[in-house]
Amino acid sequence: MQSTEQNILNIKRLKAEKNAIILAHYYQTGDIQDIADFVGDSLALSQKAASNSAAIIILAGVKFMAETAKILAPEKKVLLPDLNAGCSLANSCKAEDFEKFLKENPGRTVISYVNTTAEIKALSDIICTSSNAVQIIESLPTEEKIIFAPDRNLGNYILNKTGRDIVIWNGSCHVHEEFSLEAILRLKKENPDAKIIVHPECKLPVRMVADFIGSTSSLLQFTKKDKGNCYIVATEVGIIHQMKRENPGKTYIPAPPIDSSCGCSECSFMKLITIEKILNCLKNEEPEIIIDNKTLIRAQKPIHRMMEISEKLGL
């Protein structure tokens, strides 16, 4: 078995030979973030996938992210190192169930979170991310009726922020759903100067105790600019790698899940991606993301609309 260092050297060599780029999400392990050509949240990964000169995109993340990259760059070969890297939130919204839900709630603009399958995107009018969801909804006429899917907690957060007429799909992320309010309050008591920073996919009681609520990238920016020195971080623990890189002198405490025996709050799907799998993926140029042309074309429209609105708003 080759060493990690040798695997990384081989990855760099193959990337150059094959004109490949590695896009990694913040929730990947630190070693993968460090070898990536670009690290970002879902919005940034979408933007980068749509604008790069590579022939091959390796998506170090989960399947819906790789599908989004393929939708935005259909001419490129998009690879996902492990096809089992799914998403509990995306899995909570099946296309056949969502079609029925849309028929039961007619006449509404369908805004779907990027954490959805290509089939759900194809049924939507606009895609959003946690970075731009509030702004996208606020950009619509105030009388517009909306369906938001699939995250009930993010949907509730948006509803409270905007006061719009929104019907929300009942889905959730297994990581953000499982944070322990009691453990967070205990950590706060033990670290009274710490600020609690929370992703909007968390449940309302956790959001209510937050000093700051924001998307993954917003949480990172907050810790960079804030004058505080200690943070209790209620999102997937992978982001702390970037926080430490940006401000190594600060303290970052991962908020624990309800089941403390699990340790930190990690996305088991994200952690399926490894250095070795990325190397094998590059060598063999598989597993490749394939989307049928009809679904791809339909899914492009709401993603492009998101990107147009984001650009117009300067997001």
Order of alpha helices (4+ residues) and beta strands (2+ residues): alpha-beta-alpha-beta-alpha-beta-alpha-beta-alpha-alpha-beta-alpha-beta-alpha-beta-alpha-beta-alpha-alpha-beta-alpha-beta-alpha-beta-alpha-beta-alpha-alpha
